């Protein structure tokens, strides 16, 4: 079975309405090119606001269902496509999540995933804004297949990818916002980007399923002036079930593209490399511990 997937790698500004209009245009372009599934980047409506800790920025959050699910849900229904959104969710006063939402072809909400791993690093102060997810690693069933949707920092954790695959995810999808701090030397930047790509391609190999990773691009300044801001490194890509790159976007430019995934390859690859058959689940109990000495 072949599935056409649209990826939208975009530069964002502080103009949320303009960002959304450009995303809508990109979705229409992907649908015109035959995409059945379209994936947007992490927190796609605006700037990556986690560079500083500012309580007024909680005003950016929205309910689910809410304005974004209405806007993009209407477009999903009009075009007959499945869309993966990434939103700043207001669950209750003082309780917020970084949440991916999957919209079905009829515009309804097929399911959502709340980001489980929350970073707290210079320019990535996400723990200030986001409560860790409480929905677990549960795939979302849609008309285009069972989607293992995770978010950004989750990319670095093989356990998350494995649990999604064990629950029948047919592909892993990562909306992402990650980039370089401009003071890092070029060789360090190369190592960071390389590690990011390698780790996700490894999830594809270890689980025998495709990986779709959509990152933003462009420079976003640090409002506090404490850093030189983030140059988001783009490089959105799709890897097949043996880790092969089916498409890889540029670092610094916006790009929209539709790529075809052959879902039947996962069955064949798992027959050739039966990692699930050979897992020593009787010896993995230590994985539930923080650290072993």
FIBA-285845 format. One record per residue (C-alpha): residue in three letters; x, y, z. Coordinates in nm, 4 decimals, always signed. Example, Ala and Ser with C-alpha at 12.3 -4.5 7.8 and 13.67 -1.06 7.14 Angstrom:
# residues 2
<pt><aa>ALA</aa><u>+1.2300</u><v>-0.4500</v><w>+0.7800</w></pt>
<pt><aa>SER</aa><u>+1.3670</u><v>-0.1060</v><w>+0.7140</w></pt>
This chain:
# residues 293
<pt><aa>UNK</aa><u>+0.0000</u><v>+0.0000</v><w>+0.0000</w></pt>
<pt><aa>UNK</aa><u>+0.1366</u><v>+0.3403</v><w>-0.1002</w></pt>
<pt><aa>UNK</aa><u>+0.0732</u><v>+0.6533</v><w>+0.1060</w></pt>
<pt><aa>UNK</aa><u>+0.1556</u><v>+1.0077</v><w>-0.0006</w></pt>
<pt><aa>UNK</aa><u>+0.2671</u><v>+1.2301</v><w>+0.2855</w></pt>
<pt><aa>UNK</aa><u>+0.3038</u><v>+1.6089</v><w>+0.2739</w></pt>
<pt><aa>UNK</aa><u>+0.5702</u><v>+1.7868</v><w>+0.4810</w></pt>
<pt><aa>UNK</aa><u>+0.5623</u><v>+2.1622</v><w>+0.5475</w></pt>
<pt><aa>UNK</aa><u>+0.8849</u><v>+2.3222</v><w>+0.6747</w></pt>
<pt><aa>UNK</aa><u>+0.8144</u><v>+2.6878</v><w>+0.7467</w></pt>
<pt><aa>UNK</aa><u>+0.9771</u><v>+3.0034</v><w>+0.8850</w></pt>
<pt><aa>UNK</aa><u>+0.7502</u><v>+3.1631</v><w>+1.1420</w></pt>
<pt><aa>UNK</aa><u>+0.7088</u><v>+3.5234</v><w>+1.2541</w></pt>
<pt><aa>UNK</aa><u>+0.5185</u><v>+3.6865</v><w>+1.5371</w></pt>
<pt><aa>UNK</aa><u>+0.2226</u><v>+3.7336</v><w>+1.3020</w></pt>
<pt><aa>UNK</aa><u>+0.0110</u><v>+3.4304</v><w>+1.3920</w></pt>
<pt><aa>UNK</aa><u>-0.2592</u><v>+3.5017</v><w>+1.1350</w></pt>
<pt><aa>UNK</aa><u>-0.0004</u><v>+3.5160</v><w>+0.8559</w></pt>
<pt><aa>UNK</aa><u>+0.1695</u><v>+3.1973</v><w>+0.9770</w></pt>
<pt><aa>UNK</aa><u>-0.1644</u><v>+3.0157</v><w>+0.9685</w></pt>
<pt><aa>UNK</aa><u>-0.2520</u><v>+3.1460</v><w>+0.6222</w></pt>
<pt><aa>UNK</aa><u>+0.0815</u><v>+3.0263</v><w>+0.4859</w></pt>
<pt><aa>UNK</aa><u>+0.0305</u><v>+2.6867</v><w>+0.6507</w></pt>
<pt><aa>UNK</aa><u>-0.3144</u><v>+2.6618</v><w>+0.4940</w></pt>
<pt><aa>UNK</aa><u>-0.1650</u><v>+2.7419</v><w>+0.1528</w></pt>
<pt><aa>UNK</aa><u>+0.0979</u><v>+2.4725</v><w>+0.2069</w></pt>
<pt><aa>UNK</aa><u>-0.1665</u><v>+2.2188</v><w>+0.3032</w></pt>
<pt><aa>UNK</aa><u>-0.3635</u><v>+2.3003</v><w>-0.0116</w></pt>
<pt><aa>UNK</aa><u>-0.0460</u><v>+2.2608</v><w>-0.2188</w></pt>
<pt><aa>UNK</aa><u>+0.0252</u><v>+1.9204</v><w>-0.0651</w></pt>
<pt><aa>UNK</aa><u>-0.3331</u><v>+1.8066</v><w>-0.1215</w></pt>
<pt><aa>UNK</aa><u>-0.3159</u><v>+1.9200</v><w>-0.4842</w></pt>
<pt><aa>UNK</aa><u>-0.0065</u><v>+1.7007</v><w>-0.5244</w></pt>
<pt><aa>UNK</aa><u>-0.1939</u><v>+1.3996</v><w>-0.3908</w></pt>
<pt><aa>UNK</aa><u>-0.1013</u><v>+1.3995</v><w>-0.0216</w></pt>
<pt><aa>UNK</aa><u>-0.3376</u><v>+1.2016</v><w>+0.2000</w></pt>
<pt><aa>UNK</aa><u>-0.1498</u><v>+1.2777</v><w>+0.5225</w></pt>
<pt><aa>UNK</aa><u>+0.0039</u><v>+1.6199</v><w>+0.5964</w></pt>
<pt><aa>UNK</aa><u>+0.2375</u><v>+1.6893</v><w>+0.8900</w></pt>
<pt><aa>UNK</aa><u>+0.3114</u><v>+2.0339</v><w>+1.0357</w></pt>
<pt><aa>UNK</aa><u>+0.6028</u><v>+2.1380</v><w>+1.2573</w></pt>
<pt><aa>UNK</aa><u>+0.5937</u><v>+2.1765</v><w>+1.6357</w></pt>
<pt><aa>UNK</aa><u>+0.3955</u><v>+2.4746</v><w>+1.7727</w></pt>
<pt><aa>UNK</aa><u>+0.3392</u><v>+2.5826</v><w>+1.4141</w></pt>
<pt><aa>UNK</aa><u>+0.1083</u><v>+2.8793</v><w>+1.4692</w></pt>
<pt><aa>UNK</aa><u>+0.3672</u><v>+3.1197</v><w>+1.6053</w></pt>
<pt><aa>UNK</aa><u>+0.7197</u><v>+3.1781</v><w>+1.7244</w></pt>
<pt><aa>UNK</aa><u>+0.8921</u><v>+2.9275</v><w>+1.9488</w></pt>
<pt><aa>UNK</aa><u>+0.8087</u><v>+3.1174</v><w>+2.2675</w></pt>
<pt><aa>UNK</aa><u>+1.0021</u><v>+2.8922</v><w>+2.5092</w></pt>
<pt><aa>UNK</aa><u>+1.3266</u><v>+3.0895</v><w>+2.4699</w></pt>
<pt><aa>UNK</aa><u>+1.2217</u><v>+3.2895</v><w>+2.7766</w></pt>
<pt><aa>UNK</aa><u>+1.0075</u><v>+3.2374</v><w>+3.0873</w></pt>
<pt><aa>UNK</aa><u>+0.7178</u><v>+3.4819</v><w>+3.0704</w></pt>
<pt><aa>UNK</aa><u>+0.3789</u><v>+3.4214</v><w>+3.2320</w></pt>
<pt><aa>UNK</aa><u>+0.2020</u><v>+3.6456</v><w>+2.9798</w></pt>
<pt><aa>UNK</aa><u>+0.2845</u><v>+3.3935</v><w>+2.7073</w></pt>
<pt><aa>UNK</aa><u>+0.0372</u><v>+3.1473</v><w>+2.8559</w></pt>
<pt><aa>UNK</aa><u>-0.2200</u><v>+3.3645</v><w>+2.6777</w></pt>
<pt><aa>UNK</aa><u>-0.1054</u><v>+3.1967</v><w>+2.3545</w></pt>
<pt><aa>UNK</aa><u>-0.2536</u><v>+2.8638</v><w>+2.4649</w></pt>
<pt><aa>UNK</aa><u>-0.5884</u><v>+2.7389</v><w>+2.3375</w></pt>
<pt><aa>UNK</aa><u>-0.8365</u><v>+2.4679</v><w>+2.4187</w></pt>
<pt><aa>UNK</aa><u>-0.8707</u><v>+2.1442</v><w>+2.2213</w></pt>
<pt><aa>UNK</aa><u>-1.1197</u><v>+2.1497</v><w>+2.0527</w></pt>
<pt><aa>UNK</aa><u>-1.0648</u><v>+2.5165</v><w>+1.9878</w></pt>
<pt><aa>UNK</aa><u>-0.9801</u><v>+2.7779</v><w>+1.7232</w></pt>
<pt><aa>UNK</aa><u>-0.7009</u><v>+2.5837</v><w>+1.5516</w></pt>
<pt><aa>UNK</aa><u>-0.8879</u><v>+2.2547</v><w>+1.5344</w></pt>
<pt><aa>UNK</aa><u>-1.1811</u><v>+2.4447</v><w>+1.3832</w></pt>
<pt><aa>UNK</aa><u>-0.9681</u><v>+2.6241</v><w>+1.1229</w></pt>
<pt><aa>UNK</aa><u>-0.7609</u><v>+2.3252</v><w>+1.0174</w></pt>
<pt><aa>UNK</aa><u>-1.0486</u><v>+2.0812</v><w>+1.0660</w></pt>
<pt><aa>UNK</aa><u>-1.2551</u><v>+2.2702</v><w>+0.8095</w></pt>
<pt><aa>UNK</aa><u>-0.9607</u><v>+2.2541</v><w>+0.5696</w></pt>
<pt><aa>UNK</aa><u>-0.9090</u><v>+1.8825</v><w>+0.6321</w></pt>
<pt><aa>UNK</aa><u>-1.2747</u><v>+1.8224</v><w>+0.5496</w></pt>
<pt><aa>UNK</aa><u>-1.2654</u><v>+2.0424</v><w>+0.2403</w></pt>
<pt><aa>UNK</aa><u>-0.9556</u><v>+1.8685</v><w>+0.1024</w></pt>
<pt><aa>UNK</aa><u>-1.0256</u><v>+1.5185</v><w>+0.2345</w></pt>
<pt><aa>UNK</aa><u>-0.6865</u><v>+1.4831</v><w>+0.4054</w></pt>
<pt><aa>UNK</aa><u>-0.5527</u><v>+1.3801</v><w>+0.7466</w></pt>
<pt><aa>UNK</aa><u>-0.3528</u><v>+1.6578</v><w>+0.9195</w></pt>
<pt><aa>UNK</aa><u>-0.1159</u><v>+1.6394</v><w>+1.2164</w></pt>
<pt><aa>UNK</aa><u>-0.1222</u><v>+1.9628</v><w>+1.4173</w></pt>
<pt><aa>UNK</aa><u>+0.0995</u><v>+2.0758</v><w>+1.7074</w></pt>
<pt><aa>UNK</aa><u>-0.0622</u><v>+2.3121</v><w>+1.9573</w></pt>
<pt><aa>UNK</aa><u>-0.0078</u><v>+2.4855</v><w>+2.2921</w></pt>
<pt><aa>UNK</aa><u>-0.3000</u><v>+2.3315</v><w>+2.4815</w></pt>
<pt><aa>UNK</aa><u>-0.4825</u><v>+2.5031</v><w>+2.7659</w></pt>
<pt><aa>UNK</aa><u>-0.6306</u><v>+2.2141</v><w>+2.9592</w></pt>
<pt><aa>UNK</aa><u>-0.7357</u><v>+2.4176</v><w>+3.2652</w></pt>
<pt><aa>UNK</aa><u>-0.6235</u><v>+2.7380</v><w>+3.4381</w></pt>
<pt><aa>UNK</aa><u>-0.2560</u><v>+2.6879</v><w>+3.5183</w></pt>
<pt><aa>UNK</aa><u>-0.2398</u><v>+2.3519</v><w>+3.3379</w></pt>
<pt><aa>UNK</aa><u>-0.0926</u><v>+2.3478</v><w>+2.9875</w></pt>
<pt><aa>UNK</aa><u>+0.0484</u><v>+2.0883</v><w>+2.7490</w></pt>
<pt><aa>UNK</aa><u>+0.2453</u><v>+2.0670</v><w>+2.4252</w></pt>
<pt><aa>UNK</aa><u>-0.0070</u><v>+1.8643</v><w>+2.2294</w></pt>
<pt><aa>UNK</aa><u>-0.0214</u><v>+1.7058</v><w>+1.8861</w></pt>
<pt><aa>UNK</aa><u>-0.3684</u><v>+1.6675</v><w>+1.7372</w></pt>
<pt><aa>UNK</aa><u>-0.4608</u><v>+1.4435</v><w>+1.4458</w></pt>
<pt><aa>UNK</aa><u>-0.7519</u><v>+1.5583</v><w>+1.2300</w></pt>
<pt><aa>UNK</aa><u>-0.9407</u><v>+1.3027</v><w>+1.0236</w></pt>
<pt><aa>UNK</aa><u>-1.0523</u><v>+1.3535</v><w>+0.6615</w></pt>
<pt><aa>UNK</aa><u>-1.3960</u><v>+1.4671</v><w>+0.7782</w></pt>
<pt><aa>UNK</aa><u>-1.2445</u><v>+1.7375</v><w>+0.9991</w></pt>
<pt><aa>UNK</aa><u>-1.3059</u><v>+1.5540</v><w>+1.3254</w></pt>
<pt><aa>UNK</aa><u>-1.0393</u><v>+1.4958</v><w>+1.5899</w></pt>
<pt><aa>UNK</aa><u>-0.9070</u><v>+1.1424</v><w>+1.5503</w></pt>
<pt><aa>UNK</aa><u>-0.6932</u><v>+1.1705</v><w>+1.8633</w></pt>
<pt><aa>UNK</aa><u>-0.4231</u><v>+1.3643</v><w>+2.0416</w></pt>
<pt><aa>UNK</aa><u>-0.0872</u><v>+1.3076</v><w>+2.2057</w></pt>
<pt><aa>UNK</aa><u>+0.0602</u><v>+1.5171</v><w>+2.4850</w></pt>
<pt><aa>UNK</aa><u>+0.4378</u><v>+1.5528</v><w>+2.4729</w></pt>
<pt><aa>UNK</aa><u>+0.5887</u><v>+1.3239</v><w>+2.7354</w></pt>
<pt><aa>UNK</aa><u>+0.9538</u><v>+1.4335</v><w>+2.7525</w></pt>
<pt><aa>UNK</aa><u>+0.9876</u><v>+1.8032</v><w>+2.8383</w></pt>
<pt><aa>UNK</aa><u>+1.3308</u><v>+1.9713</v><w>+2.8075</w></pt>
<pt><aa>UNK</aa><u>+1.4637</u><v>+2.2514</v><w>+3.0237</w></pt>
<pt><aa>UNK</aa><u>+1.7767</u><v>+2.4000</v><w>+2.8707</w></pt>
<pt><aa>UNK</aa><u>+1.9004</u><v>+2.7484</v><w>+2.7775</w></pt>
<pt><aa>UNK</aa><u>+1.6595</u><v>+2.8818</v><w>+2.5112</w></pt>
<pt><aa>UNK</aa><u>+1.4363</u><v>+2.5742</v><w>+2.5548</w></pt>
<pt><aa>UNK</aa><u>+1.2584</u><v>+2.6475</v><w>+2.8837</w></pt>
<pt><aa>UNK</aa><u>+0.9699</u><v>+2.4132</v><w>+2.8142</w></pt>
<pt><aa>UNK</aa><u>+0.9222</u><v>+2.2883</v><w>+3.1705</w></pt>
<pt><aa>UNK</aa><u>+0.8046</u><v>+2.6391</v><w>+3.2608</w></pt>
<pt><aa>UNK</aa><u>+0.5151</u><v>+2.6076</v><w>+3.0157</w></pt>
<pt><aa>UNK</aa><u>+0.4303</u><v>+2.2406</v><w>+2.9644</w></pt>
<pt><aa>UNK</aa><u>+0.3053</u><v>+1.9760</v><w>+3.2025</w></pt>
<pt><aa>UNK</aa><u>+0.4388</u><v>+1.6323</v><w>+3.0974</w></pt>
<pt><aa>UNK</aa><u>+0.1888</u><v>+1.4304</v><w>+2.8969</w></pt>
<pt><aa>UNK</aa><u>-0.0466</u><v>+1.1855</v><w>+3.0654</w></pt>
<pt><aa>UNK</aa><u>-0.1956</u><v>+1.0048</v><w>+2.7648</w></pt>
<pt><aa>UNK</aa><u>+0.0893</u><v>+0.7563</v><w>+2.7304</w></pt>
<pt><aa>UNK</aa><u>+0.2434</u><v>+0.6296</v><w>+2.4093</w></pt>
<pt><aa>UNK</aa><u>-0.0763</u><v>+0.5369</v><w>+2.2283</w></pt>
<pt><aa>UNK</aa><u>-0.1020</u><v>+0.5359</v><w>+1.8461</w></pt>
<pt><aa>UNK</aa><u>-0.3912</u><v>+0.7173</v><w>+1.6826</w></pt>
<pt><aa>UNK</aa><u>-0.6108</u><v>+0.5272</v><w>+1.4382</w></pt>
<pt><aa>UNK</aa><u>-0.6969</u><v>+0.7119</v><w>+1.1176</w></pt>
<pt><aa>UNK</aa><u>-0.8188</u><v>+0.6399</v><w>+0.7654</w></pt>
<pt><aa>UNK</aa><u>-0.4550</u><v>+0.6425</v><w>+0.6453</w></pt>
<pt><aa>UNK</aa><u>-0.3273</u><v>+0.4040</v><w>+0.9116</w></pt>
<pt><aa>UNK</aa><u>-0.2268</u><v>+0.3825</v><w>+1.2772</w></pt>
<pt><aa>UNK</aa><u>-0.0044</u><v>+0.6825</v><w>+1.3512</w></pt>
<pt><aa>UNK</aa><u>+0.2587</u><v>+0.6857</v><w>+1.6250</w></pt>
<pt><aa>UNK</aa><u>+0.2654</u><v>+1.0595</v><w>+1.6927</w></pt>
<pt><aa>UNK</aa><u>+0.5366</u><v>+1.1908</v><w>+1.9261</w></pt>
<pt><aa>UNK</aa><u>+0.6802</u><v>+1.5438</v><w>+1.9662</w></pt>
<pt><aa>UNK</aa><u>+1.0344</u><v>+1.6835</v><w>+1.9352</w></pt>
<pt><aa>UNK</aa><u>+1.2288</u><v>+1.5963</v><w>+2.2551</w></pt>
<pt><aa>UNK</aa><u>+1.0585</u><v>+1.2544</v><w>+2.2416</w></pt>
<pt><aa>UNK</aa><u>+1.2784</u><v>+1.1941</v><w>+1.9349</w></pt>
<pt><aa>UNK</aa><u>+1.5769</u><v>+1.1088</v><w>+2.1517</w></pt>
<pt><aa>UNK</aa><u>+1.4074</u><v>+0.8269</v><w>+2.3446</w></pt>
<pt><aa>UNK</aa><u>+1.4058</u><v>+0.4795</v><w>+2.1850</w></pt>
<pt><aa>UNK</aa><u>+1.1649</u><v>+0.3613</v><w>+2.4534</w></pt>
<pt><aa>UNK</aa><u>+0.8941</u><v>+0.5962</v><w>+2.3240</w></pt>
<pt><aa>UNK</aa><u>+0.9391</u><v>+0.4790</v><w>+1.9653</w></pt>
<pt><aa>UNK</aa><u>+0.9417</u><v>+0.1139</v><w>+2.0748</w></pt>
<pt><aa>UNK</aa><u>+0.6225</u><v>+0.1413</v><w>+2.2777</w></pt>
<pt><aa>UNK</aa><u>+0.4440</u><v>+0.3086</v><w>+1.9874</w></pt>
<pt><aa>UNK</aa><u>+0.5609</u><v>+0.0315</v><w>+1.7545</w></pt>
<pt><aa>UNK</aa><u>+0.4628</u><v>-0.2378</v><w>+2.0037</w></pt>
<pt><aa>UNK</aa><u>+0.1120</u><v>-0.0948</v><w>+2.0077</w></pt>
<pt><aa>UNK</aa><u>+0.0884</u><v>-0.1261</v><w>+1.6320</w></pt>
<pt><aa>UNK</aa><u>+0.1978</u><v>+0.2138</v><w>+1.5007</w></pt>
<pt><aa>UNK</aa><u>+0.2582</u><v>+0.1863</v><w>+1.1264</w></pt>
<pt><aa>UNK</aa><u>+0.4813</u><v>+0.4941</v><w>+1.1223</w></pt>
<pt><aa>UNK</aa><u>+0.6375</u><v>+0.7392</v><w>+1.3672</w></pt>
<pt><aa>UNK</aa><u>+0.5641</u><v>+1.1102</v><w>+1.3266</w></pt>
<pt><aa>UNK</aa><u>+0.7608</u><v>+1.3865</v><w>+1.5004</w></pt>
<pt><aa>UNK</aa><u>+0.6528</u><v>+1.7525</v><w>+1.4787</w></pt>
<pt><aa>UNK</aa><u>+0.9703</u><v>+1.9355</v><w>+1.5825</w></pt>
<pt><aa>UNK</aa><u>+1.1274</u><v>+2.2706</v><w>+1.6736</w></pt>
<pt><aa>UNK</aa><u>+1.5028</u><v>+2.2319</v><w>+1.7189</w></pt>
<pt><aa>UNK</aa><u>+1.8016</u><v>+2.4314</v><w>+1.6065</w></pt>
<pt><aa>UNK</aa><u>+2.1436</u><v>+2.5787</v><w>+1.6759</w></pt>
<pt><aa>UNK</aa><u>+2.2519</u><v>+2.8474</v><w>+1.9174</w></pt>
<pt><aa>UNK</aa><u>+2.4602</u><v>+3.0711</v><w>+1.6925</w></pt>
<pt><aa>UNK</aa><u>+2.7630</u><v>+3.0782</v><w>+1.9243</w></pt>
<pt><aa>UNK</aa><u>+2.8258</u><v>+2.7051</v><w>+1.8759</w></pt>
<pt><aa>UNK</aa><u>+3.1186</u><v>+2.6300</v><w>+1.6403</w></pt>
<pt><aa>UNK</aa><u>+3.0370</u><v>+2.4763</v><w>+1.3031</w></pt>
<pt><aa>UNK</aa><u>+3.1771</u><v>+2.1329</v><w>+1.3900</w></pt>
<pt><aa>UNK</aa><u>+2.9563</u><v>+2.1172</v><w>+1.6992</w></pt>
<pt><aa>UNK</aa><u>+2.6546</u><v>+2.2192</v><w>+1.4910</w></pt>
<pt><aa>UNK</aa><u>+2.7319</u><v>+1.9361</v><w>+1.2490</w></pt>
<pt><aa>UNK</aa><u>+2.7514</u><v>+1.6864</v><w>+1.5366</w></pt>
<pt><aa>UNK</aa><u>+2.4196</u><v>+1.8016</v><w>+1.6816</w></pt>
<pt><aa>UNK</aa><u>+2.2341</u><v>+1.7767</v><w>+1.3524</w></pt>
<pt><aa>UNK</aa><u>+2.3964</u><v>+1.4435</v><w>+1.2705</w></pt>
<pt><aa>UNK</aa><u>+2.2976</u><v>+1.2977</v><w>+1.6076</w></pt>
<pt><aa>UNK</aa><u>+1.9392</u><v>+1.4151</v><w>+1.5587</w></pt>
<pt><aa>UNK</aa><u>+1.9086</u><v>+1.2473</v><w>+1.2194</w></pt>
<pt><aa>UNK</aa><u>+2.0904</u><v>+0.9291</v><w>+1.3245</w></pt>
<pt><aa>UNK</aa><u>+1.8777</u><v>+0.8766</v><w>+1.6345</w></pt>
<pt><aa>UNK</aa><u>+1.5525</u><v>+0.8961</v><w>+1.4401</w></pt>
<pt><aa>UNK</aa><u>+1.6758</u><v>+0.6816</v><w>+1.1538</w></pt>
<pt><aa>UNK</aa><u>+1.7718</u><v>+0.4283</v><w>+1.4205</w></pt>
<pt><aa>UNK</aa><u>+1.4106</u><v>+0.4276</v><w>+1.5461</w></pt>
<pt><aa>UNK</aa><u>+1.3024</u><v>+0.3397</v><w>+1.1922</w></pt>
<pt><aa>UNK</aa><u>+1.5538</u><v>+0.0538</v><w>+1.1728</w></pt>
<pt><aa>UNK</aa><u>+1.4925</u><v>-0.0866</v><w>+1.5201</w></pt>
<pt><aa>UNK</aa><u>+1.1159</u><v>-0.0919</v><w>+1.4709</w></pt>
<pt><aa>UNK</aa><u>+1.0936</u><v>-0.1588</v><w>+1.0980</w></pt>
<pt><aa>UNK</aa><u>+0.8615</u><v>+0.1348</v><w>+1.0266</w></pt>
<pt><aa>UNK</aa><u>+0.8942</u><v>+0.4735</v><w>+0.8519</w></pt>
<pt><aa>UNK</aa><u>+0.9781</u><v>+0.7907</v><w>+1.0436</w></pt>
<pt><aa>UNK</aa><u>+0.8444</u><v>+1.1341</v><w>+0.9437</w></pt>
<pt><aa>UNK</aa><u>+1.0170</u><v>+1.4299</v><w>+1.1110</w></pt>
<pt><aa>UNK</aa><u>+0.9052</u><v>+1.7865</v><w>+1.0332</w></pt>
<pt><aa>UNK</aa><u>+1.1144</u><v>+2.0706</v><w>+1.1777</w></pt>
<pt><aa>UNK</aa><u>+1.0822</u><v>+2.4459</v><w>+1.1462</w></pt>
<pt><aa>UNK</aa><u>+1.3484</u><v>+2.6640</v><w>+0.9863</w></pt>
<pt><aa>UNK</aa><u>+1.4571</u><v>+3.0285</v><w>+1.0099</w></pt>
<pt><aa>UNK</aa><u>+1.6151</u><v>+3.2414</v><w>+1.2838</w></pt>
<pt><aa>UNK</aa><u>+1.4058</u><v>+3.3461</v><w>+1.5832</w></pt>
<pt><aa>UNK</aa><u>+1.5616</u><v>+3.6028</v><w>+1.8211</w></pt>
<pt><aa>UNK</aa><u>+1.5716</u><v>+3.5609</v><w>+2.1978</w></pt>
<pt><aa>UNK</aa><u>+1.3383</u><v>+3.8307</v><w>+2.3382</w></pt>
<pt><aa>UNK</aa><u>+1.5458</u><v>+3.8461</v><w>+2.6574</w></pt>
<pt><aa>UNK</aa><u>+1.8709</u><v>+3.9075</v><w>+2.4699</w></pt>
<pt><aa>UNK</aa><u>+2.0500</u><v>+3.6505</v><w>+2.6855</w></pt>
<pt><aa>UNK</aa><u>+2.1349</u><v>+3.4388</v><w>+2.3812</w></pt>
<pt><aa>UNK</aa><u>+2.1671</u><v>+3.5072</v><w>+2.0109</w></pt>
<pt><aa>UNK</aa><u>+1.8406</u><v>+3.3277</v><w>+1.9467</w></pt>
<pt><aa>UNK</aa><u>+1.7833</u><v>+2.9997</v><w>+1.7673</w></pt>
<pt><aa>UNK</aa><u>+1.8609</u><v>+2.9165</v><w>+1.4057</w></pt>
<pt><aa>UNK</aa><u>+1.6188</u><v>+2.6323</v><w>+1.3496</w></pt>
<pt><aa>UNK</aa><u>+1.7958</u><v>+2.3749</v><w>+1.1377</w></pt>
<pt><aa>UNK</aa><u>+1.5126</u><v>+2.2536</v><w>+0.9192</w></pt>
<pt><aa>UNK</aa><u>+1.6329</u><v>+1.9286</v><w>+0.7650</w></pt>
<pt><aa>UNK</aa><u>+1.2859</u><v>+1.7730</v><w>+0.7800</w></pt>
<pt><aa>UNK</aa><u>+1.3012</u><v>+1.4203</v><w>+0.6454</w></pt>
<pt><aa>UNK</aa><u>+1.1317</u><v>+1.0883</v><w>+0.5900</w></pt>
<pt><aa>UNK</aa><u>+1.3143</u><v>+0.7624</v><w>+0.6537</w></pt>
<pt><aa>UNK</aa><u>+1.1990</u><v>+0.4203</v><w>+0.5402</w></pt>
<pt><aa>UNK</aa><u>+1.1896</u><v>+0.1074</v><w>+0.7605</w></pt>
<pt><aa>UNK</aa><u>+1.5590</u><v>+0.0349</v><w>+0.7028</w></pt>
<pt><aa>UNK</aa><u>+1.6527</u><v>+0.3924</v><w>+0.7879</w></pt>
<pt><aa>UNK</aa><u>+1.6905</u><v>+0.4864</v><w>+0.4222</w></pt>
<pt><aa>UNK</aa><u>+1.6284</u><v>+0.8552</v><w>+0.3535</w></pt>
<pt><aa>UNK</aa><u>+1.3333</u><v>+0.8996</v><w>+0.1199</w></pt>
<pt><aa>UNK</aa><u>+1.3563</u><v>+1.2782</v><w>+0.1309</w></pt>
<pt><aa>UNK</aa><u>+1.5652</u><v>+1.5340</v><w>+0.3206</w></pt>
<pt><aa>UNK</aa><u>+1.4934</u><v>+1.9072</v><w>+0.3260</w></pt>
<pt><aa>UNK</aa><u>+1.7511</u><v>+2.1900</v><w>+0.3309</w></pt>
<pt><aa>UNK</aa><u>+1.8594</u><v>+2.3534</v><w>+0.6557</w></pt>
<pt><aa>UNK</aa><u>+1.7815</u><v>+2.7184</v><w>+0.6006</w></pt>
<pt><aa>UNK</aa><u>+1.4987</u><v>+2.7303</v><w>+0.3477</w></pt>
<pt><aa>UNK</aa><u>+1.1261</u><v>+2.6812</v><w>+0.3609</w></pt>
<pt><aa>UNK</aa><u>+1.0093</u><v>+2.3782</v><w>+0.1681</w></pt>
<pt><aa>UNK</aa><u>+0.6895</u><v>+2.1896</v><w>+0.0934</w></pt>
<pt><aa>UNK</aa><u>+0.7019</u><v>+1.8442</v><w>-0.0591</w></pt>
<pt><aa>UNK</aa><u>+0.4978</u><v>+1.5281</v><w>-0.0943</w></pt>
<pt><aa>UNK</aa><u>+0.6783</u><v>+1.1959</v><w>-0.0550</w></pt>
<pt><aa>UNK</aa><u>+0.5434</u><v>+0.8473</v><w>-0.1162</w></pt>
<pt><aa>UNK</aa><u>+0.5767</u><v>+0.5793</v><w>+0.1510</w></pt>
<pt><aa>UNK</aa><u>+0.5367</u><v>+0.2106</v><w>+0.0701</w></pt>
<pt><aa>UNK</aa><u>+0.3678</u><v>+0.0735</v><w>+0.3819</w></pt>
<pt><aa>UNK</aa><u>+0.4109</u><v>-0.2880</v><w>+0.2680</w></pt>
<pt><aa>UNK</aa><u>+0.7884</u><v>-0.2585</v><w>+0.3101</w></pt>
<pt><aa>UNK</aa><u>+0.7521</u><v>-0.2727</v><w>+0.6877</w></pt>
<pt><aa>UNK</aa><u>+0.6176</u><v>-0.6278</v><w>+0.6693</w></pt>
<pt><aa>UNK</aa><u>+0.9020</u><v>-0.7394</v><w>+0.4450</w></pt>
<pt><aa>UNK</aa><u>+1.1718</u><v>-0.5672</v><w>+0.6504</w></pt>
<pt><aa>UNK</aa><u>+1.0440</u><v>-0.7221</v><w>+0.9727</w></pt>
<pt><aa>UNK</aa><u>+1.0648</u><v>-1.0646</v><w>+0.8084</w></pt>
<pt><aa>UNK</aa><u>+1.4255</u><v>-1.0031</v><w>+0.7056</w></pt>
<pt><aa>UNK</aa><u>+1.5275</u><v>-0.8458</v><w>+1.0375</w></pt>
<pt><aa>UNK</aa><u>+1.3005</u><v>-1.0020</v><w>+1.3059</w></pt>
<pt><aa>UNK</aa><u>+1.4015</u><v>-0.7772</v><w>+1.5939</w></pt>
<pt><aa>UNK</aa><u>+1.0653</u><v>-0.8205</v><w>+1.7651</w></pt>
<pt><aa>UNK</aa><u>+1.0993</u><v>-1.1985</v><w>+1.7558</w></pt>
<pt><aa>UNK</aa><u>+1.4407</u><v>-1.1893</v><w>+1.9209</w></pt>
<pt><aa>UNK</aa><u>+1.3774</u><v>-0.9325</v><w>+2.1940</w></pt>
<pt><aa>UNK</aa><u>+1.4759</u><v>-1.0696</v><w>+2.5361</w></pt>
<pt><aa>UNK</aa><u>+1.1794</u><v>-0.9232</v><w>+2.7189</w></pt>
<pt><aa>UNK</aa><u>+1.2594</u><v>-1.1426</v><w>+3.0196</w></pt>
<pt><aa>UNK</aa><u>+1.5818</u><v>-0.9426</v><w>+3.0704</w></pt>
<pt><aa>UNK</aa><u>+1.4543</u><v>-0.5872</v><w>+3.0176</w></pt>
<pt><aa>UNK</aa><u>+1.3073</u><v>-0.5165</v><w>+3.3614</w></pt>
<pt><aa>UNK</aa><u>+1.5808</u><v>-0.2663</v><w>+3.4397</w></pt>
<pt><aa>UNK</aa><u>+1.4442</u><v>-0.0265</v><w>+3.1799</w></pt>
<pt><aa>UNK</aa><u>+1.1816</u><v>+0.0878</v><w>+3.4285</w></pt>
<pt><aa>UNK</aa><u>+1.4535</u><v>+0.2171</v><w>+3.6620</w></pt>
<pt><aa>UNK</aa><u>+1.6095</u><v>+0.5650</v><w>+3.6456</w></pt>
<pt><aa>UNK</aa><u>+1.9643</u><v>+0.4260</v><w>+3.6488</w></pt>
<pt><aa>UNK</aa><u>+2.1423</u><v>+0.0990</v><w>+3.7245</w></pt>
<pt><aa>UNK</aa><u>+2.4812</u><v>+0.0716</v><w>+3.8972</w></pt>
